[in-house]
Amino acid sequence: MGAAAATRPVLLAALASLTLPACGTLVTRLGDGPVFGAYPFEAVVLDVGLVGGAFGAEKNTQSRADGEAWMGLVSLPFDLVLDAVLTPVDLVAWAFGVRKGGWPC
């Protein structure tokens, strides 16, 4: 096994760590509708649901559930910070009846 083959897993892990943070924020805020609005901390709830889904009876396959749990764990702290910072804007938008237009989950 050469040096290039040995560094491949490290490179893949590094790329995944750059794309996974704030995954819940991206999912709940991007889509056809507005970026701000109800519900505050929706991304955090999504992350917790992914982690909890790995242990629930509804999981489809073990590998899929483990992958989702890992994504939720990695994304959770980033989503918590981003949602905390954006909560005032979300609350004002929610007061005016706006709901975020995230991707359907």
NORQUICOR-V624913 format. One line per field, one symbol per residue. phi: phi as a letter, one per 30 degrees, with the letter a starting at -180 (. if undefined). psi: psi as a letter, one per 30 degrees, with the letter a starting at -180 (. if undefined). A space follows every 50 residues. Layout:
BEGIN
phi=???
psi=???
END
This chain:
BEGIN
phi=.ddddddeddddddddddcdeiddddddccldcddckdcdiddddddddd ddddcdddddbddddddddddddddeddddddddddeedddddddcicce cdddc
psi=kleeeffeeeeeeeeefffekgeeeeeffkafalflakkkgeeeeeeeee eeffflffkeleeeeeeeeeeeeefeeeeeeeeeefeeeeeeeefggkkk hlkk.
END
